[in-house]
Amino acid sequence: MHNTWRASQSLYHIFRLTANVSPPDHIIHLTDDLLNLSLHSYETVRGLAGKSLLKMMKRWPSTISKCVLSLSQNLKNSSSPECSVLGSCAVLSTQTVLKCLTTDLKALSSFLLGILSSSHHETLKAQKAINELFIKYNIHFSGVSRNMFKASGNSEGTDFGELVSQIGSLSFESSNLHWRYNLMANRVLLLLAMASRNDPNSSSKILSETAGHFLQSLKSQLPQTRILAISALNTLLKESPYKLSEDRPIYSTNRQDNSKSSLEEALSTIFQEEGFFNETLNSLSHVHIVDTDGASSKGNHGTSSFQSVADKSITRFYFEFSSSWPRTPSWISLFGNDTFYSSFARIFKRLVQECGAPVILALKDALADYINAKERTKQCVAAEAVAGVLHSDVHGVSDAWDSWLMAHLQSIIQAPTVESIPEWAACIRYAVTGKGKHGAKVPLLRQKVMDCLMNPLPETVSTSVVAKRYMFLSAALIEVSPPKMPVIELALHYKLLEELLGSMSHSSPQVRESIGVTLSVLCSNIRLQGSCNLVHPHEVGTSSVHRKVEAGNWDHYLVERASELVVKIQNFSQSDTLDVQTDRISDNGVSSEQSHDDVKWMETLFHFIVSSLKSGRSSVLLDVVVGLLYPVISLQETSNKDLSTLAKAAFELLKWRVYSESHLRKVVLTILSIANDANWRTRSMTLTYLRSFMYRHTFVLSKVDKQQIWQTVEKLLTDNQVEVREHAAAVLAGLMKGGDEDLAQDFRHRAYTEASIIQKKRKQRSMRSGLSVASLHGQILALAACVLSVPYDIPSWLPGHVTLLAQFVSEPSPVKSTVTKAVAEFRRTHADTWNVQKDSFTEEQLEVLADTSSSSSYFA
């Protein structure tokens, strides 16, 4: 049977490979009948006939072209009924037909012109079928065969050029075509222009005409057409003859014609028209949708508001799913939701690289108006154009920087408006982004942009402008590649580090936040550079830096300074709650104003910690983060609410940080020392931190570290503060659930033994002579922790522990309340399976539990 099948396939293969073989007459008649039935008024008949026709086309590929020509005429013909349009679309959308279109120019021409000439069909079903057909063709387009350009007399090549010209004429808005079909025509024009690259004879002309057409389409009145023009130009503008590179550092002013881009002549005549860029920037500004609700539309070109799903499938293009910018995730929430579209900036960059300095000169006057515009949407598109120019690296851009670009950037920095800060921050970030596959090549103007940002501001500017400058600096520094950082950039880092460390007590909360964010980026860059290079920090010139903040000691300075200020802030907070007088001098000679400066410094440090943990860069700053555990845990509750809020935010992020083995021992020592702090709130927060820490590190901690942590928590069971004692019991219950079983078993044995001794003394009426209230409560909490560590099971030791615990119910508070709550919780968690689990208890134990439980505690 297999040989028979192989033989039949070999015969069929002859017909597949030989295009000249015609089907028999009865096959032709059958195909015609199926073609007519596929247009039948009944949907079931159309479906069955279409499937059969598809089988015939697969068997006789030579019949496909005839079917396509016939079905395309049904789309063109205005008198075609709805059923004919639906049947034609169903057959044309099959993979067999779409595959044939890549090799048959006549069928392709009929297919495309049939779709673009079918706007006269008025029914919703017909229009929906036509749209779905085009979208499917658009998605499955795989180019055209080179054989399409290689015919005798080059006739087919000429026909392809004529097809492109014909569709190009349809894609103009003056063609009175419905806007949806105009959009389709533009999309087809882009696809055919890309396909023309296979033919060197017609490629240059078609590509230049198409690029010029889409450059003019940037001024289109239709938003969808403008978005498609962005996609098209990003695809078509590829040459960069004016771009400076390492092997071609300088160009003479007398350029030869053979070094020009193939598209330059066609593009130059368009953008040099008077007012072209004014109209273009104005049109592009309408695409930017400023979302007032806070939800960013970034990446969608603002299309979510006015584009349907069908429109998006036409205007989007595959390259947008693999964007190379930004290279670093946008984790800085301080910037807000920006509407900066990198694809728009790439258009201006590619245009400058294709055509050189004339584009920059043409943009100069238009940008002057848009940079200073009051509308945020106009500033958005101005930021994209400036970013593209700054990142173009062409001959003449340095002169443009010196003559007008630098002045514009300075005016942007010092402008009092804050609404467009996110867009201009993204502009600077784009401008300094590294080039090359790995982003390691430094752009031509990066150093000049950074030097402009480093220039000191006038003393009269507002705090919002100061914060804006730091935002711009952090945006620039985040795109720097530390392993490839030149010495001059490293020197800038240390200069800025000195400035930031000296401004951490700034009076404005907004400025302190921006300083903290910038400091996290700056320090992580320095650490990453140090780990990849052997350049010593003192080699970059830091002689003017204060001895405490020398380049190599900034990490020690932050940790030591924070540790000193924690005690001062706590003392000031305690005295502040007792005495609210102003301008007083405390016993240690520290003024109230100085204490407020200390609080501000600590707030900036907390912003630094939060930003580092959010950014994903905390791994290189882990030793600093570990050193700052004490301030974060200690300042959770102070009289300054803003400081406490920041400390809690840092604490929530710090709880889930996983530490490497090299830092683990230091973290454990820090926790053990904080657990003995004089402030009971600090001891309680340490226990909170311990819960998460042990959950993340139980299986990587050494035996010694586990024992020390257990001993510390056990010690807190007898703390003077009742809240700390109860918290320690809850932590111990958690440790027994998932910790070391040997330690848990030893703890359970000791808790039961010591509680039994206390119970015996109580019966002998000698209990009060030996234990304080805290010690007695601690022993009972230890027993309660054992009971609560197994909420659903009944291990062999549990009946004895819970029975012994219940016998202390007659003790005074807080022991009584602890016993009542623990027994009630035990009852609640074991209620579902109590009929089975009660068999593990003796009659005496059940009587003790029954005596302890009351309705109030049971239903608590």
N, C-alpha and C positions, 0 to 999 in steps of 0.2 A: 504493500500500500504506500509505503514511503517513496519507493522508486517511481510509482505511478504519479504521485503528487509532484515529485521533482521533475518528471518529464513534462507534465502539464505546465509547470511554472517556467520551464525553459522555453516552451513554445510561446507562452505569453510574453516572456522577456524580449523576444524578437520584435513583437509589435510595440512594446514600450520604448525600445531604443530607436526604432526606425520611424521617423516622423512622416515619411512619405506613404506609409501604409494606410490606406483608407478603409473604413469599415464597410461591410457589405450593405447592400441597399436596404435589406430588411432591418438592419441595425439603425440606419439613418431614419427610416420611417418610425421605428420604435422610439428613438430619441426625440423626434419631433412630437410624437403623441405624448410622451412623458413631459416634455417641455410645456405643452399646452395644458396638460392636467395639473402641472405645478402652479398654474395661475388660476385654478378653479375657484369658484366662489365659496365652496365649502372648505373649511380649514382642515378637516380630516383628510380630504382628498388631496389637498395641496401638500400636506405632510408626507403621506405615503408616496405620492408621485415624486416629491423632492428626494426622498431616500433612494428610490429606484433610479432616478436620473443620476444621482451621485455615483451609484454603483456603475452605471454605464459610462460615465465620464472617466472613472478610474480605469475601467477596462479599455476604453478607447480615448486616450488623451487628446487625440486630434479633434474631438467633438467639443472640447471645452471652449475654444475660441468662438465657435459659432454660437454656443449657448450664451456666452458673455455678451456678444454683440446684440443678440436678440433681447436679452433681459435688460440691457442698458437702455435700449430704445423705449422699453416700457416706463423707465424712470423719466426719460426726456419728454415723452409724449404727454401733453397736458390732458388728453382725453382718456388716458388709461384709468380703468376703475381701481378702487382701493384694493380689491383682491389681487389684481395683477402686480401692484406695487409690493404688497406683502409677500407674495410668492417669489417675486424677483429678488427681493432683499434676502429671503430665507436661503435661496440657492447661492446667491453671490457671496454670502457671508461664510460659506464653507471653506475649510482649509484647502481643499483641492483647487477651488477657483482662485483663492488668494495666492496659492503657490504658482499657478499658471501665469498670473499677472507679472511675475518677476522675469519672465522670459519672452513674453509676447507683447510687443509694443502696441500693436493695433488693439488688442484686448484691453491693455492698460489704459490707453487713451479713451476708448469708449466707456470703460468703467468709471474713470474719474470724471469725465465730462458729463456722464449720465447722472452721477450723484450731484455734481455742482449745478446741474440744470434742472433739478427736481423740486425747486422751492415752490412751484405752482400747485403742488398737491396740498390740499387744505385740511384733510382729515387728520385728527390727532394720531390715530394708529399708523397712518402712512408716514407722518413726520417722525414718529418715534422709531419706526423700523429703519428709516433712512439714517437717522442719527446713530442708531446702534450699529448699523452696517459700516458707517464711516469710522466710528470709534474702534470697531474690531479690526478694520484695515489699518488704522493708525497704530494700534498696539502691535499687530503682527507684521508690520512693514519690515522687510529684511533686505532692502535695496533692490537693484535690478541687475540682470545678468549683463556681463560685458558683451555678449553676443548681440545685445540690442543695439550696440554702437558699431558693430562690425558687419555691415551688409554691403552688397555690391553697389558701387557708385556712391558709397557713404550716405545712401538715401535714408536709412533708418536713423543715422546720427542726426541728419537734418530734421527728420520728423520729431525726434526727441526734443531738439531745440525749439521747434515750432510748438510742441505740446507745452513746454515750459513757458514760452511767451504767451500762449493762449490762456493758461491758468494764471499767469502773472497779471494779465489784463483783467481777469475776473476778481483778483484779490484787491484791487483798488476800490476805495469807498465810492468813487464816482460811477461805478458800474451799476448802481441801483439794485444791487443784490441784497437780499435779506442779510442782516448782520450775522446770523448763525452760519449762513453759507459763505459769507465773506471770510469768516473765521476759518471755515473748512478750506477755502481756497488758499489762504495764507499758509495753513498747515501743509497742504499738498505741495505748495511751492517750496517750502523748506525741505520736505522729504525728497523731492526730485532734485533739488540743488545739491543735497548731500550725495544722492546717487550718482550725479554727474561727475563726481570725482574719479570714477572709474574710467572716464574718457578724457584723456589729456587734451584732445582737440577742442572740445566744447566746454570743458570744465571752467577755464578762466573767465570766459565771457558770462556764462550762466551764473557763476558764483559772484562775480562783481555786480551784475545786475540785481541779483537776489539780495545781496548785502545792502546795496543802495536802497532797494525797495523797503527792506525792514528798518533801515535807518530812518527813512521818511515816516514809517509806520509808528515810530515813537511819538509822533505828534497826533496820532489818530484820535478821533473822538470816541472810539469804542474802547472801553477798558480792557476787554478780553484781547483785542488785537494788540494793544500796547504790551500786555504781559507776554503774548506769544512772540512779539518782536524782540523782547528781552531774551527769551530762550533761543530764538533764531540767531541773534547777533553773538550770544555767548558761544554758539556752535560754529558759526562761520568765521569769526575773527580769530584767526590762529597765528598768522605770521607776525613777527616782531622785528622788522629790519632796523628800527630806530632804537631798540633796547640796548643799553650798555651792558657789556658782559666782561668777564675776566680776560678773554682772548681778544676783545674789541673794546678797549676802555674808552677811547676817544674817537669821535668822528670829526672829519673836517667839514667845513660849511659847504664845500663844493661836492655834493653827493652825486654819484653816477646813477643813471636811470636804471641800470640792471640791478641795483640794490633796493629798489623800491618794492613795496608790496603790490601784489597783483590786484588788490582791491583799492589801492590808494587813490587812483585817478577818479574812480566812480564815487568814492566816499567824499573826496575833497570838494567836488563840485556841489555836494549837498550841504555839508556842515559849514561851508563858507558863505552860504546864502545869508542875507541880512535877517537877523532875528531868529535864526534857526534854533540855537540853543535856548533862547528865551522861551520859545514855544514848547520845545522839548521838555525843559525842566518844569514848565507849568503843567504839561500833560502828565508827566511822571509823578508830580506831586499829588495829583488826584487819585493815584493808585494807593498811596499811603493812607491807611485807615488807622487813625489814632484811637486806640481802644480806651475809653474812659472808665470802663469797668474793672480795669486792672488785669484782664486776661490778655496775654501777649498773642499777637497774630504773627509773630516772627516766623519766617520760613515759608509762609503761605502767600507772601506778597500782598497781604491784605485782601486776599481773594475770597475769604470765607463769607464776606458780607454780600457780594454781588455776583458770585459765580456759582452755577449749579454743578452737580457732579459731572454732567456731560461736558460742560465747558472746561472744567479742571483737567479732564482726561485729554482734552485737545491742547490746552495751553501748557501743561506741564511737560517736561522732557526728562529723559533718563538721567542726564548729568546732574540734575538737582538733588538726586538721592545720594550722591557721593561727593558732597562739597568738601573742599580742602580747607575751609575756613569757617569758624575759628579753630585753630589747632588745639587750643585749651578749652575745656568746657566752661560755659558761662555760669560760674557759680557765684559771682559777686552780685548779691541781691541789692546791693546799695545803688546799682545803676538803674534799677527799675526795668520796666518793660519797654524796650526800644523797638522802633519800626525801621531799623537800618537793614536793608536787604543787600547782602554781599553780591548777589547776581547783578544788581544795578550798578554797584561800584565796579564790578568786573567789566561791564560794558565800557565805561569811560576809560578804564585802564587799557583795555585792548584797543580801543579807538586811538588813544594816544600812541600806543606802541606800533600801530599800523601806519599812522599818518604823521607822527612826529609833533614837533613844536607848534605847527599851525593850529592843531586842535586846542592846545593850551591857550594860545592867543585868542581863539574864538570863544573859549569858555570864560576868559577873564572878565569881560564886562557883564556877562549874564550872572556869574557867581557873585559879583559885588552886590547885586540887588538881592539875591536869594539868601546870602549869608546873614544879611541884616534884616531879613523879613520878619514880620511879627508872627505870621502863621507858622505853626510847628511843622506842617506838612512840607512847606517850602524849605525849611531848614533841614528837614530829613533828606530831601533829594540833593540839597547843596552839600550835606555831609558825605553822601555817597559819591558825588562828583569829585569833591576834594580828596577823598580817600583814594579814588582811582588814579587821580593825577599824581598824588604823593607816592603811590606804590608802583608807578609805571617804570621808573628808572630809565628814562629816555634822555637823549642828548637835548639839553635845554631846560630840563626841569629844575636843575640847580639855579640857573639864572632866574627862572620864574619864582623860585623860593625866595631868593634875595630881593627881588623887585616887588612882589605883592603877596605871595602865599604866606610868608612869615608874619607880615603885618595883619593879615586876616586871622591867622591862628591866635595871635596875641589879643586881638579884639574879641575873639570868641571866648578866650580864657577869662578876660576881664569883664565880659558882658554880665549885667546883673540878672538876666533871665535864667531860670533854672528848668523850665519845662523841657527844653531840647538837650539837656545834659546827656541823657542816655545815647542819643544819636551821635553826638560829637565825641563821646567816649568811645563808641564803636568805630567811628571814623579814624580816630588816633590809633586804636588797636589794629585796624585793618592796615593802616599806613606803615606800621612798624613790624608787621608780621613777617617772619623769616621766609625766604624764598627757597626753592628747590624741593626735592621730594621729601626731605626730612625737616624742612624749615630751618636749616642751619645757616643759609647764606644771608648776610646782612643787607637789607635794602639800602639804596644810595642815600636817602634822606633820613634814615632812622636817627643818626646821631644829632642831626640838626633839629629834628622834631623834639628830641629829648632835651637838648640844650635850651630850646625855647620854653619847654615846660619847667625847666629848672630855674629860669630867670626869676628873681624875687619879685613879689607883687608890691605895688604901692601900699603904703600904710593906711590909706584911706578906704581901701576896698572893704566890702562887707564880708561877713563870715561865710556866707553862701559861696562867694567867689573863691575864698580860701579852700573850702571843702571841695569845690569843683576842680581846682588845680590838683588836689591830691587824688581825686577820682581819675582824672586824666592820666596822672602819673602811674597809678596802679594798672590802668587799662593798657598802658604802653609796656610796663614791666612784665605783665603776665604773658605777653607774646614773645618775650626774649627767650632764646635757647641757651640756658646756663652753660652746658658743656662747651659751646662754641663762642662764649662771650669774650670779646676782645678786651684788652687791658683798659682801654679808655672807658668802656661801659662799666667795667668793674669799679673803676675810680668813681664814676657817677653814682654807683650803688652806695659806696661808702660815704660819699658826700651827702647823699640824701638820707642815709641812715643817721648821720650826725644831726641833721636838721629835724628828723622825726623824733628822735629820742629827746631832743631839747624842747619839743612842742607838745609832749604828751599830757601836760596839764593845761591845755588850751581851755579857754572859758566857754567855748561853744560846744554843745553835745554833738552837733552835726560834724564839726571839724574833728572832734575826738574819734568819732566812728570812722571817718574816712582815713584818719591817721592809722588807726588799728588795722584796717583792711590793707592799706598800702604797706604797712610794716610787715604783715604776714607774707605778702608777695615778695617784698624786698629780701627778707631774711631767708625765705625758702630758695630764692635765686642764688643768694650767696652760699648757702649750704650746698646746693646742687653743683655750683661751680667749683667749690672747694673739694667735693668728693670726686670730681672728674679731672681736676687739674692740680698741678703742683705749685701754682703761683701763690706765694705767701701774701696775705693781705697787706703787710707793711710795704710790699714792693710797689703798691699803687699809690703811695703817697697819702698817709693819714696822720702826718705829724701834727696837724692842727686840731685833731680830735682830742677831746678831753680824756684824761688818763683813765677815767672810769668807764668810758664808752669807746675805748680803742677798738679798732676793727676786729681784732681777734678775740675780744672779751665781751662783746655785746650780749652774748647769751648768759654769761655769768652775772653781768650787770643787771639784766632783767630779773633773774631769779633772786639775787641777793637784795635788790631794791624792793621787790615785791614782798619778800619775807620781812623786811624791816617795817614796811608800811602796814602790814596786816595788824601788828600789835598796836601801832599808833591809831589806826582807824578803829579798832575794837575799843581801845581806851577812850577815844574821843566819842564813840557811839554811846558807851555806857555813861560818860559824864554828860553827854548831850541830853540823855533821857532824864537826868536828875536836875540839870540846870540848863535853861534855854537862853541864858544871857548872851549877848553878842560882844565881840571884841574883848573877850576875857583871855587871860593867860593861864594855862593849866599849871599844875604843880611841877611838871617837868620842863616848863619854859616854852612850850609849843603853843603858838597862837592859833586862834580859830581859823584865820585866813589860811595859814599854812596847812592846817588839817584838811580844809576844803580842797586845797591844791593836791594833797595826797589822795583824796577820794577821786578827783578827776584823773590823776595819773593811773590809778587802779582801774577806773572805767575804761580807759584807753587800752590797758593791758588785757582786760576781758574781751574787748572787741578784737584784739589781736588773736586771742585764743579761739574765739568763736569762728573767726574767719579762717584760721589755720585748719580747724577741724572740719569745717564745711568744704574747704577747697580740695581736700584729698592730698594736700601737701604736708600734712602733719607728720608723715613718716620720717621726713628729713629734719623735723623740728621736735622729735619725740623726747629728747633729753630736756629740752626747754619746757615742754608740756608737763613732763613728770615733775620737774622742779616747781611748777606752778600749781600742783595739786593742792598744796596747803592753802594758798590764798582763795582758790575757788571753793573749797569745802568750808573754810572758816568764815567766809563773808556772805553766807546764805541769808542770814538774818541780821540786818543792821538798821540803824535809824534812818539811813539814806536809802530810800526805796528804789531809786534808779540803779544804785550800785548793787543792791540785792537782786534786782530783776536780771541784770547782766550776769551776775554770778550764777543765778539759777539756770540761765540759758546756756552758759558754758558748762555747768554741771550736767545738764541733760545730754549734751553731746559727749562729754568726757566719760560718762558712765559706760558707754558701749565701745569705747576705744580698746582695741586689742593691742597688747604690748609684746614686743619681741623678747626673746630670752635675755638679751643683753640689758634690757631695762627693767625686767621683772623684779629683780631683787631690790632695786632702788624704790620701786613702787610699793613693795611690801613694807620696807622699812619706813617709808613716808606714812603709810596707813597706820602702822603700829604706833608711830609717834603722835599722830593726830588723834588717835583713839584715847590718848591720855591727856588731851587738852583740858585746860581749866574751865572752858566754856562748855556747858552741857549740850547746847545746841550744836556745837561743832562735833562733839562725840556722837550725837544722834545722826548727823549728816554723814559721818564716817561710816556708820553702820549701814545707812542707805546705799552708800557707794560700794560697800563690801558685798552687798547682795549681787549687784550686777557684775562686779569684778570677779567674784568666785564663780558665777555662772559661766563667764567667758574663759576663765583660766584654771578651772579645777584640775584638768587633766594635764596641764603643763607645769604646774607648781611642784616644787620639790617637797619632800616629806617634812623637812625642817620648817619651810615656810607655812605649810598647812598647820603644823602643830602650833606655831607661834600665833597664827591667826585665830585658831580655836581657843587658845589660852587667853588671848586678848578679849575675845567676845565673851568667854565665860566670866572673866573678871568684871565685865560691864554688867553682868547679872546682879551684882551687889552694889551697883552705882548708887550714889546719894539721890539721884533724880529718878523718880518713878518712871517717867517717859523713856529714859535711856534703858532702864531695866527691862521694860516690856518690849522695847524695840530689839534689844539683844536676844531675847527669847525667840522672837519671830525670825531673826536671822539664823539662830541656831537650828530652828525647825527646818528652815530651808537648806542649811548645810547638811543636815542628816538625810534629807530626801535624795540629794544627788552628790554627796561628797564622798569622803573616804569612809568605807564601812568599818574599818578597824577603829578609827577615831570616834565614829558614831557609837559603836558598841561599847567602847570604854566610857564614853560620856553617859550613856544610858545606865550602865552599871553603877557608876559613881553617884549619879543623880538619885537612883533608887535607894542605894545604901545610905546616903546622907539623909534623905527624906525619912527613911525608916528609923534612923537614930533619933531624929527630931520627934517623930511620932511616939517613940518609946518614952522620951523625956517628957513629952506632953502628958502622957498617961501617968507618969510619976510626979507630975506637978513641979518639975524642975526646969521647964523649958525656958522661962523668962530669964533665968540666971545666966545663960550662956550666949544668946544670940540677940543682935539688934533687929529692928524691923526690916532694914534693908537686907541683912543677911538671910533672915527667914523668908522674906519675899523672893530673894534670889534663888533659894533652894526650891521653892514651890514653882517658880517660873521655869527652872531647869526640868522639873518633872512634867510641867505642862508642855514644854517644847518637845519632849519625847513623845507625848501623846499626840500632839498636833502634827508630827512629822509623818504619820501614816494615816491620812484622812479616810481611806477607803478599805484598807486591809486590816486583818487581825493577826499580826504575828504572835508567836508564842509568849513574848514578853509583855505584850500590851495589856492583857487583863489585870496583871498585878500592878502595873504602873498607874492605870486609870483608877483602879480601886483605891490605891494608896493616896492618889491625888484627891479623890472624893472625900477622904476622911478628914481633910483640912478645911472643910466647908464652914466649920464653926469658928474659925479664926477671925479676928477683926480685919477690916480693910487695911491695906489693899489686897491681902492674901485671899480673903473671902471672894471678892469680885473676880480675881484671877481664876480661882477654882471653879466658880459658877460658870464663867464664860467658857473655860476649857472643856468642862463636862458637857455643856450645852452644844458646843461645836462638835464634840465627839458624837453626841446623839444625832445631830443633824446630818453629819456626813455618812453615818452608818445606818441611817433610817431605812434605806431602800432594801438592804440585805440583812436587816437585824434578825429576822426570823431564823436565818441560818447561822449568823455569826454569834448569836447569844449562846449557842451551844459550847463556845470556847470558854464561857464563864461558869464558875461554880454558883450554887444557890446563894451562898453568903455574899459573893461579889455582886451578884445581881441585886440583892437586898440593899447593899451599900449604895449602888448607883441609883436605885429607886428612891432611897431616902434623900440623896443629894439633889436629884432633879425635881424641879418644880415647874408648874405651867409657865410662869413668867420667864424663867430662864430657857425652858425648852423651846418656846416660840419666839425667843429674842432674835 
